């Protein structure tokens, strides 16, 4: 089996992911649904090994055999790119591919709030984009970097595992370093990046204490830093950053974080019902003086209420975003209620939205009759 034929089939079907498991046909994920490609033969252990070896070469394959997990990227003939993870399950090789768009979508096309674009004007500080795996964090970051690239002449350095969107220099100068290929680790890349004269630094993921500490230090030293975490909302994001540190250092990190954190964008994807595709629902936390005091004084539990009462300046809760996307006709009512933080309240909110739509439709109908 030629894996590039499978990947080409995925691109034609507009799949987001491709999964290869021994003993199964290849599987695509299309708009959240799994689709089995029965036209391709069942994958054998030898096929899976050849696929990985063909994509990474001898040196990286030896590293994969040692660590049993390997992240990398691959490209097919038409230029389509994929983020890839090869791993071991039940003593056989399994491979997961994530399709990467050939062009970086705009923040407007992603249906992200205008405040996401305004954040790209920040001269310094830390902005975190968070959410579960597959929630579009990397795409949001790439779009924000692209806005900076179009508007400003800055030096941008990214540390990614692997590099996803291939960015082209516009007004800015961009360097993209892939972990494992261009530098050994996030920690090493961050250690040296401050000597490379960056204005903007993108860190693919704050995955451990060393990376988190170096990322916050970079923001403290006057750089604009963007990164990601696998957290589902803003308050959990702040807690996760603090909890990464030993208890004896947590007071210090609260003070550092309160000074450097500028915003948290927490997002999750919903299946669209108006057109094929996905749309993000987004919680936005902006670090006002009240938020900084909550972080410094360990009153994180007050952050949701601050978000709720500061919508006029661009903050919004996840539930507010879900209700907004439903009112625009993008997402399903049942899914909106099920995935909200307060299903009972959300049900009443959406019933009100339906009533307002019906009333508006009635008025429009009367005007048309006249």
C-alpha positions as CSV (number, residue, x, y, z in Angstrom):
1,X,0.0,0.0,0.0
2,X,1.3,3.5,-0.9
3,X,0.5,5.8,2.0
4,X,0.7,8.8,-0.3
5,X,-2.3,7.5,-2.2
6,X,-4.2,7.2,1.1
7,X,-3.3,10.7,2.0
8,X,-4.3,12.0,-1.4
9,X,-7.7,10.3,-0.9
10,X,-7.9,12.1,2.5
11,X,-7.3,15.5,0.9
12,X,-9.9,14.8,-1.8
13,X,-12.4,13.9,0.9
14,X,-11.5,17.0,3.0
15,X,-10.7,14.7,5.9
16,X,-9.0,16.2,9.0
17,X,-7.2,13.0,10.1
18,X,-6.0,9.7,8.8
19,X,-5.5,6.7,11.0
20,X,-3.4,3.6,10.2
21,X,-3.7,0.5,12.4
22,X,-2.5,-3.0,11.7
23,X,-5.3,-5.4,10.8
24,X,-7.6,-2.6,9.6
25,X,-8.3,-0.6,6.4
26,X,-7.1,3.0,6.6
27,X,-9.6,5.2,8.4
28,X,-10.4,8.9,7.7
29,X,-12.1,11.4,10.1
30,X,-14.4,13.7,8.1
31,X,-16.3,16.3,10.1
32,X,-15.9,14.3,13.3
33,X,-17.1,11.0,11.7
34,X,-14.8,8.0,11.1
35,X,-14.9,6.6,7.6
36,X,-13.3,3.3,6.7
37,X,-11.5,3.1,3.3
38,X,-12.4,-0.4,2.2
39,X,-11.0,0.3,-1.3
40,X,-7.5,0.0,0.3
41,X,-6.1,-3.3,1.5
42,X,-5.9,-4.2,5.2
43,X,-2.7,-2.8,6.8
44,X,-0.1,-5.4,7.8
45,X,2.7,-4.9,10.3
46,X,5.3,-4.8,7.5
47,X,3.3,-2.2,5.6
48,X,3.1,0.0,8.7
49,X,6.9,-0.3,9.3
50,X,7.6,0.6,5.7
51,X,5.3,3.6,5.8
52,X,7.1,5.1,8.9
53,X,10.6,4.2,7.5
54,X,9.8,5.8,4.2
55,X,8.7,9.0,5.8
56,X,11.5,9.5,8.4
57,X,14.5,7.6,7.1
58,X,16.9,5.3,8.9
59,X,18.2,7.7,11.6
60,X,14.8,8.8,12.8
61,X,13.4,5.3,12.5
62,X,16.0,4.0,14.9
63,X,15.0,6.8,17.3
64,X,11.3,5.7,16.9
65,X,12.2,2.1,17.7
66,X,13.9,3.3,20.9
67,X,11.2,5.7,22.1
68,X,8.2,4.1,20.6
69,X,6.6,7.5,19.8
70,X,7.7,9.9,17.1
71,X,6.2,13.3,15.9
72,X,7.1,14.5,12.4
73,X,5.6,16.0,9.3
74,X,5.3,14.7,5.7
75,X,4.3,16.2,2.3
76,X,2.7,14.5,-0.7
77,X,3.2,15.3,-4.4
78,X,0.5,18.1,-4.6
79,X,2.2,19.9,-1.7
80,X,-0.4,18.9,0.9
81,X,1.2,18.6,4.4
82,X,0.4,16.4,7.3
83,X,1.4,16.4,11.0
84,X,2.2,12.8,11.9
85,X,2.5,10.7,15.1
86,X,3.8,7.2,14.8
87,X,3.4,5.0,18.0
88,X,3.2,1.5,19.2
89,X,-0.1,-0.2,20.2
90,X,-0.4,-3.9,21.1
91,X,3.2,-4.5,19.8
92,X,2.3,-3.1,16.3
93,X,2.9,0.3,14.7
94,X,0.0,2.7,14.5
95,X,0.1,6.1,12.6
96,X,-2.0,9.2,13.0
97,X,-2.0,12.0,10.4
98,X,-3.5,15.4,10.8
99,X,-4.0,17.3,7.6
100,X,-2.5,20.8,7.5
101,X,-4.0,23.5,5.3
102,X,-1.6,24.7,2.5
103,X,-2.6,28.3,3.3
104,X,-3.1,30.0,6.7
105,X,-6.7,30.9,7.2
106,X,-7.6,34.4,8.4
107,X,-8.9,34.9,11.9
108,X,-12.2,36.1,10.3
109,X,-12.5,32.9,8.3
110,X,-12.0,30.9,11.5
111,X,-14.9,32.8,13.1
112,X,-12.7,33.9,16.0
113,X,-13.6,37.1,18.0
114,X,-12.1,40.4,16.9
115,X,-10.2,40.6,20.2
116,X,-7.9,37.8,18.8
117,X,-6.8,40.1,16.1
118,X,-6.3,43.0,18.5
119,X,-4.0,40.8,20.7
120,X,-1.5,40.7,17.8
121,X,-0.8,44.4,18.4
122,X,0.7,43.6,21.9
123,X,4.4,44.5,22.1
124,X,5.2,42.0,24.9
125,X,3.8,39.5,27.3
126,X,2.3,36.0,27.1
127,X,-0.8,34.9,25.2
128,X,-2.0,31.3,25.6
129,X,-4.2,29.4,23.2
130,X,-5.7,26.4,24.9
131,X,-8.1,23.5,24.3
132,X,-8.2,19.7,23.9
133,X,-6.3,17.9,21.2
134,X,-7.6,18.7,17.8
135,X,-9.4,21.9,18.8
136,X,-7.5,24.1,16.3
137,X,-4.9,25.7,18.6
138,X,-2.1,25.5,16.0
139,X,-4.3,27.0,13.3
140,X,-5.3,29.9,15.6
141,X,-1.6,30.6,16.5
142,X,-0.6,30.4,12.8
143,X,-3.4,32.9,11.9
144,X,-2.3,35.3,14.7
145,X,1.4,35.1,13.5
146,X,0.2,35.7,10.0
147,X,-1.5,38.9,11.1
148,X,1.7,40.1,12.7
149,X,3.6,39.1,9.5
150,X,1.3,41.2,7.3
151,X,1.2,44.3,9.6
152,X,4.6,44.6,11.2
153,X,8.3,44.3,10.3
154,X,9.3,42.0,13.2
155,X,11.6,39.1,13.7
156,X,9.5,36.0,14.5
157,X,11.0,32.7,15.7
158,X,8.8,29.6,16.1
159,X,9.6,26.4,18.0
160,X,7.3,23.6,16.8
161,X,7.0,19.8,17.2
162,X,6.7,19.4,14.2
163,X,6.4,22.5,12.0
164,X,2.9,22.6,10.7
165,X,2.2,25.7,8.6
166,X,5.1,26.7,6.4
167,X,5.1,30.5,6.8
168,X,6.4,32.9,4.2
169,X,8.2,36.2,5.0
170,X,6.0,39.2,4.3
171,X,6.8,42.4,6.3
172,X,8.3,40.2,9.0
173,X,11.3,37.9,9.1
174,X,10.3,34.4,10.2
175,X,12.4,31.4,11.3
176,X,10.7,28.1,12.0
177,X,12.6,25.5,14.1
178,X,11.4,21.9,14.3
179,X,12.1,20.1,17.6
180,X,14.2,17.0,16.9
181,X,15.4,18.3,13.6
182,X,16.6,21.9,14.0
183,X,17.0,21.8,17.8
184,X,16.9,18.9,20.3
185,X,14.1,20.2,22.6
186,X,11.8,23.1,23.4
187,X,14.0,23.7,26.5
188,X,17.2,24.0,24.3
189,X,15.4,26.1,21.7
190,X,14.1,28.5,24.3
191,X,17.5,28.7,26.0
192,X,19.1,30.0,22.9
193,X,16.3,32.0,21.3
194,X,16.9,35.0,23.5
195,X,20.3,35.4,21.8
196,X,18.7,35.4,18.3
197,X,17.1,38.9,18.5
198,X,13.4,37.9,18.4
199,X,10.5,40.2,18.7
200,X,7.9,37.4,18.7
201,X,8.3,33.9,19.9
202,X,5.9,31.0,19.2
203,X,6.3,28.0,21.5
204,X,4.4,25.0,20.2
205,X,3.4,23.7,23.6
206,X,4.3,24.4,27.3
207,X,4.6,20.7,28.1
208,X,6.8,20.6,31.2
209,X,8.4,22.7,33.9
210,X,11.5,23.6,32.0
211,X,9.6,24.7,28.9
212,X,7.0,26.6,30.9
213,X,9.6,28.4,33.0
214,X,11.6,29.3,29.9
215,X,8.5,30.5,28.1
216,X,7.4,32.8,31.0
217,X,11.0,34.1,31.3
218,X,11.0,35.0,27.6
219,X,7.8,37.0,28.1
220,X,9.2,38.6,31.2
221,X,12.2,39.9,29.2
222,X,10.1,42.0,26.9
223,X,9.2,39.6,24.1
224,X,5.7,38.8,22.7
225,X,5.3,35.1,23.3
226,X,2.5,32.8,22.1
227,X,2.0,29.2,23.3
228,X,-0.5,26.4,23.9
229,X,-1.8,24.2,26.7
230,X,-4.2,21.3,26.8
231,X,-6.7,22.9,29.1
232,X,-10.4,23.5,28.6
233,X,-11.0,27.0,30.1
234,X,-9.1,30.1,31.2
235,X,-9.2,29.5,35.0
236,X,-8.0,25.9,34.5
237,X,-5.2,27.3,32.3
238,X,-3.9,29.6,35.1
239,X,-4.1,26.7,37.6
240,X,-2.2,24.3,35.3
241,X,0.7,26.7,34.8
242,X,1.0,27.3,38.6
243,X,0.6,23.6,39.4
244,X,3.5,22.7,37.1
245,X,5.9,24.3,39.6
246,X,6.9,22.7,43.0
247,X,4.8,24.0,45.9
248,X,7.7,26.1,47.2
249,X,7.9,28.1,44.0
250,X,4.2,28.7,43.4
251,X,4.0,32.1,45.1
252,X,6.8,33.3,42.9
253,X,5.2,32.0,39.7
254,X,1.9,33.6,40.6
255,X,3.7,36.9,40.8
256,X,5.5,36.3,37.5
257,X,2.4,35.1,35.7
258,X,0.3,38.0,36.9
259,X,2.8,40.4,35.4
260,X,3.4,38.6,32.1
261,X,0.1,36.9,31.1
262,X,-1.9,39.1,28.7
263,X,-4.7,36.8,27.6
264,X,-6.0,33.2,27.4
265,X,-8.0,32.0,24.4
266,X,-9.7,28.6,25.2
267,X,-11.4,27.0,22.3
268,X,-13.2,23.8,21.3
269,X,-14.6,22.8,17.8
270,X,-18.2,22.1,17.0
271,X,-19.5,20.4,13.8
272,X,-21.3,22.9,11.6
273,X,-24.9,22.3,10.5
274,X,-25.1,25.0,7.8
275,X,-22.1,23.8,5.7
276,X,-19.6,21.0,6.0
277,X,-16.8,21.8,8.4
278,X,-16.1,22.9,12.0
279,X,-16.4,26.1,13.9
280,X,-14.7,27.1,17.2
281,X,-16.5,28.2,20.3
282,X,-14.1,30.4,22.3
283,X,-13.7,31.6,25.9
284,X,-11.6,34.8,26.2
285,X,-9.8,36.0,29.3
286,X,-8.1,39.4,29.2
287,X,-5.7,40.2,32.0
288,X,-7.1,43.3,33.6
289,X,-5.9,44.5,36.9
290,X,-8.6,42.5,38.6
291,X,-7.5,39.3,36.9
292,X,-3.8,40.0,37.8
293,X,-4.8,40.5,41.5
294,X,-6.7,37.2,41.4
295,X,-3.7,35.3,40.0
296,X,-1.3,37.0,42.5
297,X,-3.5,36.4,45.5
298,X,-4.5,32.8,44.5
299,X,-8.2,33.7,43.9
300,X,-8.4,31.8,40.6
301,X,-12.0,30.8,41.4
302,X,-13.1,34.4,40.8
303,X,-11.9,34.5,37.2
304,X,-15.1,33.0,35.6
305,X,-17.2,35.8,37.2
306,X,-14.8,38.4,36.0
307,X,-15.1,37.1,32.5
308,X,-18.9,37.1,32.7
309,X,-19.0,40.7,33.9
310,X,-16.5,42.1,31.4
311,X,-18.0,41.3,28.0
312,X,-18.0,44.9,27.0
313,X,-14.1,44.9,26.7
314,X,-13.9,41.6,24.8
315,X,-14.1,38.9,27.4
316,X,-16.5,36.1,26.9
317,X,-17.4,32.7,28.5
318,X,-17.5,29.5,26.6
319,X,-21.3,29.3,27.1
320,X,-21.7,32.8,25.7
321,X,-19.8,31.8,22.6
322,X,-21.8,28.6,22.2
323,X,-25.1,30.6,22.4
324,X,-23.8,33.0,19.9
325,X,-22.8,30.3,17.4
326,X,-26.2,28.7,17.8
327,X,-28.0,32.0,17.2
328,X,-26.0,32.4,13.9
329,X,-27.2,29.0,12.8
330,X,-23.8,27.3,12.8
331,X,-24.2,24.6,15.4
332,X,-26.8,22.0,16.6
333,X,-29.0,22.9,19.6
334,X,-28.6,19.5,21.3
335,X,-24.8,19.5,21.0
336,X,-24.7,23.1,22.2
337,X,-26.7,22.2,25.4
338,X,-24.7,19.0,26.0
339,X,-21.3,20.6,25.7
340,X,-22.1,23.7,27.7
341,X,-20.9,24.2,31.3
342,X,-24.5,24.7,32.5
343,X,-26.8,22.6,30.3
344,X,-30.0,23.7,32.2
345,X,-29.2,27.4,31.8
346,X,-28.1,26.9,28.2
347,X,-31.3,25.2,27.3
348,X,-33.3,28.2,28.5
349,X,-31.0,30.6,26.7
350,X,-31.4,28.8,23.4
351,X,-35.2,28.6,23.9
352,X,-35.1,32.4,24.2
353,X,-33.0,32.7,21.0
354,X,-35.5,30.5,19.2
355,X,-38.4,32.7,20.4
356,X,-36.7,35.8,19.3
357,X,-36.0,34.3,15.8
358,X,-39.6,33.3,15.5
359,X,-40.8,36.7,16.5
360,X,-38.5,38.3,14.0
361,X,-39.6,36.0,11.2
362,X,-43.2,36.8,12.0
363,X,-42.6,40.5,11.7
364,X,-40.8,40.0,8.4
365,X,-43.7,37.9,7.1
366,X,-46.2,40.7,8.0
367,X,-44.1,43.3,6.2
368,X,-43.9,41.1,3.1
369,X,-47.7,40.7,3.0
370,X,-48.3,44.4,3.2
